[in-house]
Amino acid sequence: MDGRAQLRRAGRARTAVAPSFPSDPDALLPERRRSCPVCDAPVGRGRDGRPGRLTGTCGFCRTPFDLGPDLAPGTLLAGRYRVVDLLARGGAWLYLAADERTGEEVVVARRRDDTRTPELLLDRPHPALVGLRDVVDHDGVRLVLDRLHGTPARGPLDVGTAAANVAAVVPAVAHLHALGLLHADLKPSNVLLTDRGPVLVDLGSLRRTDDRTSPVWGTDGFLAPEIAPGGAGPSVASDVFALARTLDVLLGAPVLPHLGGGRGATALDPVIHRGTAPDPALRHPDVVSLARDVDLALRGAVSGTTLPGQPADHGVGVPDGGHRVHQDDPLPHPAPRDPARR
């Protein structure tokens, strides 16, 4: 073997192959769910028979994007939590990790901001709330959570089942409020149906009730009207609104009412109308009151709680009609927002 061949062989031996996750990131974040982090325009779409990529440049605002995992397999967090695999991609990636001290599986999630607000939950668990084990710093604030097995709540459900799923997580929301915290992203997919019953998950948007400066995160269709530039911002009242909308969607209403769709009338409609009143002062004062009204309505003790001047339209200002849109179906994407107007 000549010297050049030896060099080529040595060069190949030194080339390391980057480790990959057992789960495919492209499958966990399908093309229809990829959007620009800056302007919300669709990105990462396939073309001419070629699949879309998780990295690139937004065609609308020209900002580079990278929607791929931000942790590599094998990454060790806080000298204890070893990243093993990908679980899902919502607002950020969820990772399966191994606690090397206990041998248990845990979930690692990134906070949507760099505050350590969830630390208020450490040693203050609730059985209907995903358990928080640790808060660590690793390229941002990471939450170490209990590994739960289950499926997200999905509509349409019958009245009793929808009400039971919501009622089961009301104590968890009330627990957060008692600690001076807001969940700030209540929706059906954050209600996990487990073998121990419904559990409220996703602490990534958790914020203090007195926080008036942090960026506001949430999901279209569950954001109260006052969560808008110049509005009052997140509050207990906006969590009430989102929980009432969660009940509405579980009953079969569309997530985005302006796209059309509807459902049949139910005994819970007056309660939903009040819970989603445009004026926060007209809603239930807290989530426990909302749950109480749901229980009374199911027993036929509540009627006519729609408030004066409030339309009978599930409380979101758009009459029923058209086809049903499921909460997890692909939706027509709104016009991208102009990043210059942020």
Order of alpha helices (4+ residues) and beta strands (2+ residues): alpha-alpha-beta-beta-beta-beta-beta-beta-beta-beta-beta-alpha-beta-beta-beta-beta-alpha-alpha-alpha
